[in-house]
């Protein structure tokens, strides 16, 4: 769907959560992704793909 490694997805989720973004988590702490979450992650990946942009 996003065509990124699981570890990269985890890193992006942590970055977003540090900025106040909320992902649904089940009783085991696993994230569930809604359509809006996927859209947000796609935008983040698009921003990251620009050579003059960083995620920090």
VOMISE-469841 format. One record per atom (N, C-alpha, C, O, CB): residue in one letter; x, y, z negated; residue number from 1. Coordinates in nm, 3 decimals. Glycine has a CB too. Layout:
N
<baro><res>A</res><px>X</px><py>Y</py><pz>Z</pz><n>NUM</n></baro>
...
***
This chain:
56
<baro><res>X</res><px>0.082</px><py>-0.119</py><pz>0.000</pz><n>1</n></baro>
<baro><res>X</res><px>0.000</px><py>0.000</py><pz>0.000</pz><n>1</n></baro>
<baro><res>X</res><px>0.087</px><py>0.126</py><pz>0.000</pz><n>1</n></baro>
<baro><res>X</res><px>0.072</px><py>0.212</py><pz>0.087</pz><n>1</n></baro>
<baro><res>X</res><px>-0.094</px><py>0.000</py><pz>-0.121</pz><n>1</n></baro>
<baro><res>X</res><px>0.178</px><py>0.136</py><pz>-0.097</pz><n>2</n></baro>
<baro><res>X</res><px>0.267</px><py>0.253</py><pz>-0.103</pz><n>2</n></baro>
<baro><res>X</res><px>0.404</px><py>0.226</py><pz>-0.042</pz><n>2</n></baro>
<baro><res>X</res><px>0.480</px><py>0.319</py><pz>-0.014</pz><n>2</n></baro>
<baro><res>X</res><px>0.283</px><py>0.297</py><pz>-0.247</pz><n>2</n></baro>
<baro><res>X</res><px>0.434</px><py>0.100</py><pz>-0.021</pz><n>3</n></baro>
<baro><res>X</res><px>0.561</px><py>0.058</py><pz>0.042</pz><n>3</n></baro>
<baro><res>X</res><px>0.683</px><py>0.107</py><pz>-0.036</pz><n>3</n></baro>
<baro><res>X</res><px>0.780</px><py>0.156</py><pz>0.023</pz><n>3</n></baro>
<baro><res>X</res><px>0.568</px><py>0.109</py><pz>0.185</pz><n>3</n></baro>
<baro><res>X</res><px>0.678</px><py>0.094</py><pz>-0.169</pz><n>4</n></baro>
<baro><res>X</res><px>0.792</px><py>0.125</py><pz>-0.253</pz><n>4</n></baro>
<baro><res>X</res><px>0.813</px><py>0.010</py><pz>-0.351</pz><n>4</n></baro>
<baro><res>X</res><px>0.722</px><py>-0.069</py><pz>-0.375</pz><n>4</n></baro>
<baro><res>X</res><px>0.772</px><py>0.260</py><pz>-0.329</pz><n>4</n></baro>
<baro><res>X</res><px>0.931</px><py>0.002</py><pz>-0.407</pz><n>5</n></baro>
<baro><res>X</res><px>0.963</px><py>-0.103</py><pz>-0.503</pz><n>5</n></baro>
<baro><res>X</res><px>0.884</px><py>-0.082</py><pz>-0.633</pz><n>5</n></baro>
<baro><res>X</res><px>0.848</px><py>0.031</py><pz>-0.667</pz><n>5</n></baro>
<baro><res>X</res><px>1.114</px><py>-0.106</py><pz>-0.533</pz><n>5</n></baro>
<baro><res>X</res><px>0.859</px><py>-0.190</py><pz>-0.703</pz><n>6</n></baro>
<baro><res>X</res><px>0.787</px><py>-0.182</py><pz>-0.831</pz><n>6</n></baro>
<baro><res>X</res><px>0.860</px><py>-0.091</py><pz>-0.929</pz><n>6</n></baro>
<baro><res>X</res><px>0.797</px><py>-0.015</py><pz>-1.003</pz><n>6</n></baro>
<baro><res>X</res><px>0.771</px><py>-0.322</py><pz>-0.891</pz><n>6</n></baro>
<baro><res>X</res><px>0.993</px><py>-0.100</py><pz>-0.931</pz><n>7</n></baro>
<baro><res>X</res><px>1.070</px><py>-0.016</py><pz>-1.023</pz><n>7</n></baro>
<baro><res>X</res><px>1.057</px><py>0.133</py><pz>-0.988</pz><n>7</n></baro>
<baro><res>X</res><px>1.056</px><py>0.218</py><pz>-1.077</pz><n>7</n></baro>
<baro><res>X</res><px>1.218</px><py>-0.057</py><pz>-1.022</pz><n>7</n></baro>
<baro><res>X</res><px>1.047</px><py>0.163</py><pz>-0.860</pz><n>8</n></baro>
<baro><res>X</res><px>1.029</px><py>0.302</py><pz>-0.816</pz><n>8</n></baro>
<baro><res>X</res><px>0.891</px><py>0.352</py><pz>-0.856</pz><n>8</n></baro>
<baro><res>X</res><px>0.876</px><py>0.465</py><pz>-0.902</pz><n>8</n></baro>
<baro><res>X</res><px>1.048</px><py>0.314</py><pz>-0.664</pz><n>8</n></baro>
<baro><res>X</res><px>0.790</px><py>0.268</py><pz>-0.838</pz><n>9</n></baro>
<baro><res>X</res><px>0.654</px><py>0.303</py><pz>-0.879</pz><n>9</n></baro>
<baro><res>X</res><px>0.650</px><py>0.331</py><pz>-1.029</pz><n>9</n></baro>
<baro><res>X</res><px>0.589</px><py>0.428</py><pz>-1.073</pz><n>9</n></baro>
<baro><res>X</res><px>0.556</px><py>0.191</py><pz>-0.843</pz><n>9</n></baro>
<baro><res>X</res><px>0.714</px><py>0.246</py><pz>-1.106</pz><n>10</n></baro>
<baro><res>X</res><px>0.719</px><py>0.264</py><pz>-1.252</pz><n>10</n></baro>
<baro><res>X</res><px>0.785</px><py>0.398</py><pz>-1.287</pz><n>10</n></baro>
<baro><res>X</res><px>0.736</px><py>0.472</py><pz>-1.373</pz><n>10</n></baro>
<baro><res>X</res><px>0.796</px><py>0.147</py><pz>-1.319</pz><n>10</n></baro>
<baro><res>X</res><px>0.895</px><py>0.429</py><pz>-1.219</pz><n>11</n></baro>
<baro><res>X</res><px>0.967</px><py>0.555</py><pz>-1.244</pz><n>11</n></baro>
<baro><res>X</res><px>0.879</px><py>0.675</py><pz>-1.211</pz><n>11</n></baro>
<baro><res>X</res><px>0.874</px><py>0.771</py><pz>-1.288</pz><n>11</n></baro>
<baro><res>X</res><px>1.097</px><py>0.560</py><pz>-1.161</pz><n>11</n></baro>
<baro><res>X</res><px>0.809</px><py>0.671</py><pz>-1.099</pz><n>12</n></baro>
<baro><res>X</res><px>0.721</px><py>0.781</py><pz>-1.060</pz><n>12</n></baro>
<baro><res>X</res><px>0.606</px><py>0.796</py><pz>-1.160</pz><n>12</n></baro>
<baro><res>X</res><px>0.568</px><py>0.908</py><pz>-1.194</pz><n>12</n></baro>
<baro><res>X</res><px>0.667</px><py>0.759</py><pz>-0.919</pz><n>12</n></baro>
<baro><res>X</res><px>0.551</px><py>0.685</py><pz>-1.206</pz><n>13</n></baro>
<baro><res>X</res><px>0.441</px><py>0.690</py><pz>-1.303</pz><n>13</n></baro>
<baro><res>X</res><px>0.488</px><py>0.754</py><pz>-1.433</pz><n>13</n></baro>
<baro><res>X</res><px>0.417</px><py>0.835</py><pz>-1.492</pz><n>13</n></baro>
<baro><res>X</res><px>0.386</px><py>0.549</py><pz>-1.330</pz><n>13</n></baro>
<baro><res>X</res><px>0.606</px><py>0.717</py><pz>-1.477</pz><n>14</n></baro>
<baro><res>X</res><px>0.660</px><py>0.775</py><pz>-1.601</pz><n>14</n></baro>
<baro><res>X</res><px>0.682</px><py>0.925</py><pz>-1.584</pz><n>14</n></baro>
<baro><res>X</res><px>0.650</px><py>1.002</py><pz>-1.674</pz><n>14</n></baro>
<baro><res>X</res><px>0.793</px><py>0.706</py><pz>-1.639</pz><n>14</n></baro>
<baro><res>X</res><px>0.735</px><py>0.967</py><pz>-1.468</pz><n>15</n></baro>
<baro><res>X</res><px>0.754</px><py>1.110</py><pz>-1.442</pz><n>15</n></baro>
<baro><res>X</res><px>0.621</px><py>1.185</py><pz>-1.448</pz><n>15</n></baro>
<baro><res>X</res><px>0.612</px><py>1.293</py><pz>-1.506</pz><n>15</n></baro>
<baro><res>X</res><px>0.821</px><py>1.132</py><pz>-1.306</pz><n>15</n></baro>
<baro><res>X</res><px>0.518</px><py>1.127</py><pz>-1.386</pz><n>16</n></baro>
<baro><res>X</res><px>0.386</px><py>1.191</py><pz>-1.387</pz><n>16</n></baro>
<baro><res>X</res><px>0.327</px><py>1.195</py><pz>-1.527</pz><n>16</n></baro>
<baro><res>X</res><px>0.269</px><py>1.296</py><pz>-1.567</pz><n>16</n></baro>
<baro><res>X</res><px>0.292</px><py>1.119</py><pz>-1.292</pz><n>16</n></baro>
<baro><res>X</res><px>0.341</px><py>1.086</py><pz>-1.601</pz><n>17</n></baro>
<baro><res>X</res><px>0.288</px><py>1.081</py><pz>-1.738</pz><n>17</n></baro>
<baro><res>X</res><px>0.357</px><py>1.183</py><pz>-1.828</pz><n>17</n></baro>
<baro><res>X</res><px>0.293</px><py>1.241</py><pz>-1.916</pz><n>17</n></baro>
<baro><res>X</res><px>0.304</px><py>0.940</py><pz>-1.796</pz><n>17</n></baro>
<baro><res>X</res><px>0.485</px><py>1.204</py><pz>-1.807</pz><n>18</n></baro>
<baro><res>X</res><px>0.558</px><py>1.305</py><pz>-1.886</pz><n>18</n></baro>
<baro><res>X</res><px>0.505</px><py>1.445</py><pz>-1.860</pz><n>18</n></baro>
<baro><res>X</res><px>0.520</px><py>1.535</py><pz>-1.943</pz><n>18</n></baro>
<baro><res>X</res><px>0.707</px><py>1.299</py><pz>-1.853</pz><n>18</n></baro>
<baro><res>X</res><px>0.441</px><py>1.463</py><pz>-1.744</pz><n>19</n></baro>
<baro><res>X</res><px>0.383</px><py>1.593</py><pz>-1.709</pz><n>19</n></baro>
<baro><res>X</res><px>0.234</px><py>1.600</py><pz>-1.741</pz><n>19</n></baro>
<baro><res>X</res><px>0.167</px><py>1.696</py><pz>-1.705</pz><n>19</n></baro>
<baro><res>X</res><px>0.406</px><py>1.622</py><pz>-1.561</pz><n>19</n></baro>
<baro><res>X</res><px>0.182</px><py>1.497</py><pz>-1.809</pz><n>20</n></baro>
<baro><res>X</res><px>0.043</px><py>1.499</py><pz>-1.852</pz><n>20</n></baro>
<baro><res>X</res><px>-0.055</px><py>1.421</py><pz>-1.767</pz><n>20</n></baro>
<baro><res>X</res><px>-0.174</px><py>1.417</py><pz>-1.798</pz><n>20</n></baro>
<baro><res>X</res><px>-0.002</px><py>1.636</py><pz>-1.859</pz><n>20</n></baro>
<baro><res>X</res><px>-0.007</px><py>1.358</py><pz>-1.660</pz><n>21</n></baro>
<baro><res>X</res><px>-0.096</px><py>1.277</py><pz>-1.576</pz><n>21</n></baro>
<baro><res>X</res><px>-0.133</px><py>1.151</py><pz>-1.652</pz><n>21</n></baro>
<baro><res>X</res><px>-0.049</px><py>1.095</py><pz>-1.723</pz><n>21</n></baro>
<baro><res>X</res><px>-0.029</px><py>1.243</py><pz>-1.440</pz><n>21</n></baro>
<baro><res>X</res><px>-0.257</px><py>1.106</py><pz>-1.638</pz><n>22</n></baro>
<baro><res>X</res><px>-0.303</px><py>0.988</py><pz>-1.712</pz><n>22</n></baro>
<baro><res>X</res><px>-0.340</px><py>0.876</py><pz>-1.616</pz><n>22</n></baro>
<baro><res>X</res><px>-0.419</px><py>0.896</py><pz>-1.524</pz><n>22</n></baro>
<baro><res>X</res><px>-0.424</px><py>1.024</py><pz>-1.801</pz><n>22</n></baro>
<baro><res>X</res><px>-0.283</px><py>0.759</py><pz>-1.638</pz><n>23</n></baro>
<baro><res>X</res><px>-0.321</px><py>0.637</py><pz>-1.566</pz><n>23</n></baro>
<baro><res>X</res><px>-0.401</px><py>0.549</py><pz>-1.662</pz><n>23</n></baro>
<baro><res>X</res><px>-0.372</px><py>0.544</py><pz>-1.781</pz><n>23</n></baro>
<baro><res>X</res><px>-0.196</px><py>0.562</py><pz>-1.511</pz><n>23</n></baro>
<baro><res>X</res><px>-0.501</px><py>0.481</py><pz>-1.608</pz><n>24</n></baro>
<baro><res>X</res><px>-0.575</px><py>0.385</py><pz>-1.689</pz><n>24</n></baro>
<baro><res>X</res><px>-0.482</px><py>0.270</py><pz>-1.724</pz><n>24</n></baro>
<baro><res>X</res><px>-0.409</px><py>0.220</py><pz>-1.638</pz><n>24</n></baro>
<baro><res>X</res><px>-0.702</px><py>0.334</py><pz>-1.613</pz><n>24</n></baro>
<baro><res>X</res><px>-0.484</px><py>0.227</py><pz>-1.850</pz><n>25</n></baro>
<baro><res>X</res><px>-0.404</px><py>0.112</py><pz>-1.893</pz><n>25</n></baro>
<baro><res>X</res><px>-0.496</px><py>0.012</py><pz>-1.962</pz><n>25</n></baro>
<baro><res>X</res><px>-0.587</px><py>0.050</py><pz>-2.036</pz><n>25</n></baro>
<baro><res>X</res><px>-0.289</px><py>0.155</py><pz>-1.988</pz><n>25</n></baro>
<baro><res>X</res><px>-0.470</px><py>-0.117</py><pz>-1.937</pz><n>26</n></baro>
<baro><res>X</res><px>-0.550</px><py>-0.221</py><pz>-2.002</pz><n>26</n></baro>
<baro><res>X</res><px>-0.496</px><py>-0.248</py><pz>-2.141</pz><n>26</n></baro>
<baro><res>X</res><px>-0.405</px><py>-0.180</py><pz>-2.188</pz><n>26</n></baro>
<baro><res>X</res><px>-0.551</px><py>-0.349</py><pz>-1.918</pz><n>26</n></baro>
<baro><res>X</res><px>-0.553</px><py>-0.348</py><pz>-2.207</pz><n>27</n></baro>
<baro><res>X</res><px>-0.514</px><py>-0.378</py><pz>-2.345</pz><n>27</n></baro>
<baro><res>X</res><px>-0.369</px><py>-0.425</py><pz>-2.358</pz><n>27</n></baro>
<baro><res>X</res><px>-0.314</px><py>-0.427</py><pz>-2.468</pz><n>27</n></baro>
<baro><res>X</res><px>-0.605</px><py>-0.484</py><pz>-2.402</pz><n>27</n></baro>
<baro><res>X</res><px>-0.308</px><py>-0.462</py><pz>-2.246</pz><n>28</n></baro>
<baro><res>X</res><px>-0.167</px><py>-0.505</py><pz>-2.247</pz><n>28</n></baro>
<baro><res>X</res><px>-0.072</px><py>-0.392</py><pz>-2.207</pz><n>28</n></baro>
<baro><res>X</res><px>0.049</px><py>-0.412</py><pz>-2.201</pz><n>28</n></baro>
<baro><res>X</res><px>-0.149</px><py>-0.624</py><pz>-2.154</pz><n>28</n></baro>
<baro><res>X</res><px>-0.128</px><py>-0.275</py><pz>-2.178</pz><n>29</n></baro>
<baro><res>X</res><px>-0.046</px><py>-0.161</py><pz>-2.140</pz><n>29</n></baro>
<baro><res>X</res><px>-0.014</px><py>-0.154</py><pz>-1.992</pz><n>29</n></baro>
<baro><res>X</res><px>0.067</px><py>-0.071</py><pz>-1.950</pz><n>29</n></baro>
<baro><res>X</res><px>0.081</px><py>-0.164</py><pz>-2.216</pz><n>29</n></baro>
<baro><res>X</res><px>-0.075</px><py>-0.241</py><pz>-1.912</pz><n>30</n></baro>
<baro><res>X</res><px>-0.052</px><py>-0.240</py><pz>-1.767</pz><n>30</n></baro>
<baro><res>X</res><px>-0.136</px><py>-0.131</py><pz>-1.702</pz><n>30</n></baro>
<baro><res>X</res><px>-0.254</px><py>-0.116</py><pz>-1.734</pz><n>30</n></baro>
<baro><res>X</res><px>-0.083</px><py>-0.378</py><pz>-1.706</pz><n>30</n></baro>
<baro><res>X</res><px>-0.075</px><py>-0.057</py><pz>-1.611</pz><n>31</n></baro>
<baro><res>X</res><px>-0.146</px><py>0.051</py><pz>-1.544</pz><n>31</n></baro>
<baro><res>X</res><px>-0.240</px><py>-0.004</py><pz>-1.438</pz><n>31</n></baro>
<baro><res>X</res><px>-0.209</px><py>-0.100</py><pz>-1.367</pz><n>31</n></baro>
<baro><res>X</res><px>-0.046</px><py>0.149</py><pz>-1.481</pz><n>31</n></baro>
<baro><res>X</res><px>-0.356</px><py>0.059</py><pz>-1.429</pz><n>32</n></baro>
<baro><res>X</res><px>-0.449</px><py>0.034</py><pz>-1.320</pz><n>32</n></baro>
<baro><res>X</res><px>-0.456</px><py>0.160</py><pz>-1.237</pz><n>32</n></baro>
<baro><res>X</res><px>-0.458</px><py>0.271</py><pz>-1.291</pz><n>32</n></baro>
<baro><res>X</res><px>-0.591</px><py>-0.008</py><pz>-1.374</pz><n>32</n></baro>
<baro><res>X</res><px>-0.460</px><py>0.146</py><pz>-1.106</pz><n>33</n></baro>
<baro><res>X</res><px>-0.454</px><py>0.262</py><pz>-1.018</pz><n>33</n></baro>
<baro><res>X</res><px>-0.586</px><py>0.284</py><pz>-0.947</pz><n>33</n></baro>
<baro><res>X</res><px>-0.636</px><py>0.196</py><pz>-0.877</pz><n>33</n></baro>
<baro><res>X</res><px>-0.341</px><py>0.245</py><pz>-0.916</pz><n>33</n></baro>
<baro><res>X</res><px>-0.643</px><py>0.402</py><pz>-0.967</pz><n>34</n></baro>
<baro><res>X</res><px>-0.764</px><py>0.442</py><pz>-0.897</pz><n>34</n></baro>
<baro><res>X</res><px>-0.725</px><py>0.510</py><pz>-0.767</pz><n>34</n></baro>
<baro><res>X</res><px>-0.608</px><py>0.540</py><pz>-0.744</pz><n>34</n></baro>
<baro><res>X</res><px>-0.852</px><py>0.536</py><pz>-0.986</pz><n>34</n></baro>
<baro><res>X</res><px>-0.824</px><py>0.535</py><pz>-0.681</pz><n>35</n></baro>
<baro><res>X</res><px>-0.796</px><py>0.598</py><pz>-0.552</pz><n>35</n></baro>
<baro><res>X</res><px>-0.722</px><py>0.731</py><pz>-0.569</pz><n>35</n></baro>
<baro><res>X</res><px>-0.627</px><py>0.759</py><pz>-0.495</pz><n>35</n></baro>
<baro><res>X</res><px>-0.926</px><py>0.621</py><pz>-0.476</pz><n>35</n></baro>
<baro><res>X</res><px>-0.764</px><py>0.812</py><pz>-0.665</pz><n>36</n></baro>
<baro><res>X</res><px>-0.697</px><py>0.941</py><pz>-0.687</pz><n>36</n></baro>
<baro><res>X</res><px>-0.553</px><py>0.924</py><pz>-0.731</pz><n>36</n></baro>
<baro><res>X</res><px>-0.467</px><py>1.006</py><pz>-0.697</pz><n>36</n></baro>
<baro><res>X</res><px>-0.773</px><py>1.023</py><pz>-0.791</pz><n>36</n></baro>
<baro><res>X</res><px>-0.525</px><py>0.818</py><pz>-0.806</pz><n>37</n></baro>
<baro><res>X</res><px>-0.387</px><py>0.790</py><pz>-0.848</pz><n>37</n></baro>
<baro><res>X</res><px>-0.300</px><py>0.760</py><pz>-0.727</pz><n>37</n></baro>
<baro><res>X</res><px>-0.187</px><py>0.808</py><pz>-0.717</pz><n>37</n></baro>
<baro><res>X</res><px>-0.384</px><py>0.672</py><pz>-0.948</pz><n>37</n></baro>
<baro><res>X</res><px>-0.353</px><py>0.680</py><pz>-0.635</pz><n>38</n></baro>
<baro><res>X</res><px>-0.278</px><py>0.643</py><pz>-0.514</pz><n>38</n></baro>
<baro><res>X</res><px>-0.253</px><py>0.768</py><pz>-0.429</pz><n>38</n></baro>
<baro><res>X</res><px>-0.144</px><py>0.784</py><pz>-0.374</pz><n>38</n></baro>
<baro><res>X</res><px>-0.355</px><py>0.536</py><pz>-0.431</pz><n>38</n></baro>
<baro><res>X</res><px>-0.352</px><py>0.854</py><pz>-0.418</pz><n>39</n></baro>
<baro><res>X</res><px>-0.335</px><py>0.979</py><pz>-0.343</pz><n>39</n></baro>
<baro><res>X</res><px>-0.224</px><py>1.064</py><pz>-0.405</pz><n>39</n></baro>
<baro><res>X</res><px>-0.139</px><py>1.118</py><pz>-0.334</pz><n>39</n></baro>
<baro><res>X</res><px>-0.468</px><py>1.058</py><pz>-0.338</pz><n>39</n></baro>
<baro><res>X</res><px>-0.226</px><py>1.075</py><pz>-0.537</pz><n>40</n></baro>
<baro><res>X</res><px>-0.123</px><py>1.153</py><pz>-0.607</pz><n>40</n></baro>
<baro><res>X</res><px>0.015</px><py>1.092</py><pz>-0.584</pz><n>40</n></baro>
<baro><res>X</res><px>0.111</px><py>1.165</py><pz>-0.558</pz><n>40</n></baro>
<baro><res>X</res><px>-0.153</px><py>1.159</py><pz>-0.757</pz><n>40</n></baro>
<baro><res>X</res><px>0.025</px><py>0.961</py><pz>-0.593</pz><n>41</n></baro>
<baro><res>X</res><px>0.154</px><py>0.895</py><pz>-0.572</pz><n>41</n></baro>
<baro><res>X</res><px>0.202</px><py>0.912</py><pz>-0.428</pz><n>41</n></baro>
<baro><res>X</res><px>0.321</px><py>0.930</py><pz>-0.405</pz><n>41</n></baro>
<baro><res>X</res><px>0.143</px><py>0.746</py><pz>-0.606</pz><n>41</n></baro>
<baro><res>X</res><px>0.111</px><py>0.907</py><pz>-0.331</pz><n>42</n></baro>
<baro><res>X</res><px>0.149</px><py>0.929</py><pz>-0.191</pz><n>42</n></baro>
<baro><res>X</res><px>0.204</px><py>1.070</py><pz>-0.171</pz><n>42</n></baro>
<baro><res>X</res><px>0.302</px><py>1.090</py><pz>-0.100</pz><n>42</n></baro>
<baro><res>X</res><px>0.029</px><py>0.906</py><pz>-0.097</pz><n>42</n></baro>
<baro><res>X</res><px>0.141</px><py>1.168</py><pz>-0.235</pz><n>43</n></baro>
<baro><res>X</res><px>0.190</px><py>1.306</py><pz>-0.225</pz><n>43</n></baro>
<baro><res>X</res><px>0.328</px><py>1.319</py><pz>-0.288</pz><n>43</n></baro>
<baro><res>X</res><px>0.415</px><py>1.389</py><pz>-0.235</pz><n>43</n></baro>
<baro><res>X</res><px>0.092</px><py>1.404</py><pz>-0.292</pz><n>43</n></baro>
<baro><res>X</res><px>0.348</px><py>1.252</py><pz>-0.400</pz><n>44</n></baro>
<baro><res>X</res><px>0.478</px><py>1.254</py><pz>-0.466</pz><n>44</n></baro>
<baro><res>X</res><px>0.585</px><py>1.193</py><pz>-0.375</pz><n>44</n></baro>
<baro><res>X</res><px>0.696</px><py>1.246</py><pz>-0.364</pz><n>44</n></baro>
<baro><res>X</res><px>0.472</px><py>1.177</py><pz>-0.600</pz><n>44</n></baro>
<baro><res>X</res><px>0.553</px><py>1.082</py><pz>-0.311</pz><n>45</n></baro>
<baro><res>X</res><px>0.646</px><py>1.016</py><pz>-0.219</pz><n>45</n></baro>
<baro><res>X</res><px>0.676</px><py>1.107</py><pz>-0.101</pz><n>45</n></baro>
<baro><res>X</res><px>0.791</px><py>1.115</py><pz>-0.055</pz><n>45</n></baro>
<baro><res>X</res><px>0.589</px><py>0.881</py><pz>-0.170</pz><n>45</n></baro>
<baro><res>X</res><px>0.574</px><py>1.177</py><pz>-0.051</pz><n>46</n></baro>
<baro><res>X</res><px>0.595</px><py>1.270</py><pz>0.061</pz><n>46</n></baro>
<baro><res>X</res><px>0.688</px><py>1.384</py><pz>0.021</pz><n>46</n></baro>
<baro><res>X</res><px>0.778</px><py>1.420</py><pz>0.096</pz><n>46</n></baro>
<baro><res>X</res><px>0.460</px><py>1.326</py><pz>0.108</pz><n>46</n></baro>
<baro><res>X</res><px>0.666</px><py>1.440</py><pz>-0.097</pz><n>47</n></baro>
<baro><res>X</res><px>0.753</px><py>1.547</py><pz>-0.147</pz><n>47</n></baro>
<baro><res>X</res><px>0.896</px><py>1.497</py><pz>-0.160</pz><n>47</n></baro>
<baro><res>X</res><px>0.991</px><py>1.566</py><pz>-0.122</pz><n>47</n></baro>
<baro><res>X</res><px>0.702</px><py>1.601</py><pz>-0.282</pz><n>47</n></baro>
<baro><res>X</res><px>0.912</px><py>1.378</py><pz>-0.215</pz><n>48</n></baro>
<baro><res>X</res><px>1.045</px><py>1.320</py><pz>-0.236</pz><n>48</n></baro>
<baro><res>X</res><px>1.117</px><py>1.296</py><pz>-0.105</pz><n>48</n></baro>
<baro><res>X</res><px>1.240</px><py>1.299</py><pz>-0.101</pz><n>48</n></baro>
<baro><res>X</res><px>1.033</px><py>1.187</py><pz>-0.313</pz><n>48</n></baro>
<baro><res>X</res><px>1.043</px><py>1.274</py><pz>0.003</pz><n>49</n></baro>
<baro><res>X</res><px>1.106</px><py>1.244</py><pz>0.133</pz><n>49</n></baro>
<baro><res>X</res><px>1.170</px><py>1.367</py><pz>0.197</pz><n>49</n></baro>
<baro><res>X</res><px>1.251</px><py>1.353</py><pz>0.289</pz><n>49</n></baro>
<baro><res>X</res><px>1.003</px><py>1.186</py><pz>0.227</pz><n>49</n></baro>
<baro><res>X</res><px>1.135</px><py>1.487</py><pz>0.152</pz><n>50</n></baro>
<baro><res>X</res><px>1.197</px><py>1.608</py><pz>0.205</pz><n>50</n></baro>
<baro><res>X</res><px>1.337</px><py>1.623</py><pz>0.145</pz><n>50</n></baro>
<baro><res>X</res><px>1.353</px><py>1.615</py><pz>0.023</pz><n>50</n></baro>
<baro><res>X</res><px>1.109</px><py>1.734</py><pz>0.174</pz><n>50</n></baro>
<baro><res>X</res><px>1.438</px><py>1.643</py><pz>0.230</pz><n>51</n></baro>
<baro><res>X</res><px>1.576</px><py>1.645</py><pz>0.180</pz><n>51</n></baro>
<baro><res>X</res><px>1.607</px><py>1.757</py><pz>0.080</pz><n>51</n></baro>
<baro><res>X</res><px>1.697</px><py>1.743</py><pz>-0.002</pz><n>51</n></baro>
<baro><res>X</res><px>1.669</px><py>1.658</py><pz>0.296</pz><n>51</n></baro>
<baro><res>X</res><px>1.533</px><py>1.867</py><pz>0.087</pz><n>52</n></baro>
<baro><res>X</res><px>1.562</px><py>1.979</py><pz>-0.004</pz><n>52</n></baro>
<baro><res>X</res><px>1.474</px><py>1.979</py><pz>-0.129</pz><n>52</n></baro>
<baro><res>X</res><px>1.474</px><py>2.077</py><pz>-0.204</pz><n>52</n></baro>
<baro><res>X</res><px>1.546</px><py>2.110</py><pz>0.070</pz><n>52</n></baro>
<baro><res>X</res><px>1.398</px><py>1.872</py><pz>-0.151</pz><n>53</n></baro>
<baro><res>X</res><px>1.308</px><py>1.864</py><pz>-0.266</pz><n>53</n></baro>
<baro><res>X</res><px>1.355</px><py>1.756</py><pz>-0.363</pz><n>53</n></baro>
<baro><res>X</res><px>1.402</px><py>1.650</py><pz>-0.323</pz><n>53</n></baro>
<baro><res>X</res><px>1.164</px><py>1.836</py><pz>-0.220</pz><n>53</n></baro>
<baro><res>X</res><px>1.341</px><py>1.785</py><pz>-0.492</pz><n>54</n></baro>
<baro><res>X</res><px>1.370</px><py>1.686</py><pz>-0.595</pz><n>54</n></baro>
<baro><res>X</res><px>1.247</px><py>1.671</py><pz>-0.684</pz><n>54</n></baro>
<baro><res>X</res><px>1.156</px><py>1.754</py><pz>-0.679</pz><n>54</n></baro>
<baro><res>X</res><px>1.495</px><py>1.725</py><pz>-0.679</pz><n>54</n></baro>
<baro><res>X</res><px>1.245</px><py>1.567</py><pz>-0.764</pz><n>55</n></baro>
<baro><res>X</res><px>1.131</px><py>1.542</py><pz>-0.852</pz><n>55</n></baro>
<baro><res>X</res><px>1.146</px><py>1.606</py><pz>-0.988</pz><n>55</n></baro>
<baro><res>X</res><px>1.054</px><py>1.600</py><pz>-1.069</pz><n>55</n></baro>
<baro><res>X</res><px>1.110</px><py>1.395</py><pz>-0.868</pz><n>55</n></baro>
<baro><res>X</res><px>1.258</px><py>1.666</py><pz>-1.016</pz><n>56</n></baro>
<baro><res>X</res><px>1.280</px><py>1.729</py><pz>-1.147</pz><n>56</n></baro>
<baro><res>X</res><px>1.245</px><py>1.875</py><pz>-1.143</pz><n>56</n></baro>
<baro><res>X</res><px>1.257</px><py>1.944</py><pz>-1.244</pz><n>56</n></baro>
<baro><res>X</res><px>1.424</px><py>1.711</py><pz>-1.192</pz><n>56</n></baro>
***
